Amino acid sequence: MNIINAIARKIDTFSLRLRLTIGIAVLAALGISSITVWTTWKMQQLLINSHKQNIENLTVRFPHDVELYSEMMPPEVGLQKAINNLTTKNIFLWVKSPEEKFLAQSRTSDNLSSARLSELMSIAEMPITPQVHQINQRYFVLCSEALRVRGKVLGKLFVVQDITRDQTMFLAMAHSLAIASFLIVVVISVVSAFYVRRSLQPLCDLSQMTAVISVVDLSKAQLSVDHAPSEVRELAQTFNMMLSRLSQSWEQERQFVSNVSHELRTPLTIVYGYLQSVLRRQDNLTEVQQEALETAASEAERTIHLLEDLLDLARADSGHLHFHVESFLLNELLIELVEMSENYSGREIKYLVNSEALEVKADYNRLKQVLLNLIDNAVKYSEPNTPISLNANQQEQEVIIQVCDQGYGIPLQHQSRIFERFYRVDESRNQATGGTGLGLSIVKTIVEGMGGKVSVRSRLGEGSIFTVILPVK
Ligand code: ADP
């Protein structure tokens, strides 16, 4: 039962493969069963008609025989002689007078036939044209006709032919034909299932190839299905053309973002510099003016960070984000980060590294950028009185760095998406923190660019752990 359920779950009831297979099987079943039924019916007709014809011939011949014998011997004896002449193992005849008295009848040698004959003779109504009757699981062709000899009605002639043997043979043959038809339908269904599967395989291949194309390899992606039918090859070609159009427009968009970020960053940095210098010489500023300038400076700084992130991502997309990967002692970097973050955020950050010398192979500045981003998030998305910690340890050939907080946490359904560009979980809370939604996508791009991995484990209301794994050498 479990196996059937498992198979039922595995079968896609809406798949083209299942529909085509069922369609072919139903057509085969209908076609073959109609041919079988028609053949059986036609053979039955031919068989019965030949028996009926035989009986009709007998009823035509019998009066002539009686006439012939009556010229040579008394009529009763002639009648019996004519009956004896036509009686065989399967054909029985008898004649009744108009007063329903038996004038003559077939004589049978064995008891079985005579019992059968007396049973048949007891049938009151006999058809005038030959007809097939089933009596006690035996089949007979029956017919009766008025017997006229030299224009005088002698009585009624009854002719019966036992066709049980032929009919049984016919039924056995029909039975075999039905079994053969069923087997043919099964074979056609199985063969068609394999055939349909093989025919649709190129479509599945195409779908698998398309599924693994990502933005990164959009320009190089080419679908090729060499031995597929021409329709599928055409589809692959259309896909390839669409991919190249997509790649072109993606390239243009990237170029645009890169140019705009570049063009905006320089003037904005100058504006930010001026704002900072005015704020530094704040003697003659009113409180309102100072507040306005501080807001302008902080927004300018935020926008510069956003533009820098966008530039980094655009460089990574076009393969121009270069890393100076080297081996160095991680401990020093982590201690520097803890100090920097504590000064900047005013929060205590625990340093939990038990090894004296943790070596890692990465780009020093980029790793610093990654960890600053993660610590900044831990500070932003947790209450000021909750602890934050920076852990690191080595496992075989990997260094594992973790940034842990006991803050708001991330709902499970968002965890796989927070590394996407501009994806933010709770817009109302995020507004207050002033982020851009690009931080984690930069983190992921940089870590993967250095041959590492980044992941998150989080529980709503309990906190989050961001883990960065990097190679040791
Ligand atoms: P943002 O600039 O909004 O911080 P990020 O890419 O750094 O953008 O983060 C994406 C989203 O992931 C954030 O908006 C936030 O909702 C969520 N997030 C990131 N880090 C944490 C964390 N430590 N705790 C809870 N939520 C976090």
Boltz pocket constraint, residues with backbone or C-beta under 6 A from the ligand:
constraints:
  - pocket:
      binder: B
      contacts: [[A, 373], [A, 374], [A, 377], [A, 378], [A, 381], [A, 405], [A, 407], [A, 408], [A, 409], [A, 410], [A, 418], [A, 420], [A, 423], [A, 424], [A, 425], [A, 426], [A, 430], [A, 434], [A, 435], [A, 436], [A, 437], [A, 438], [A, 439], [A, 440], [A, 441], [A, 464]]
      max_distance: 6.0
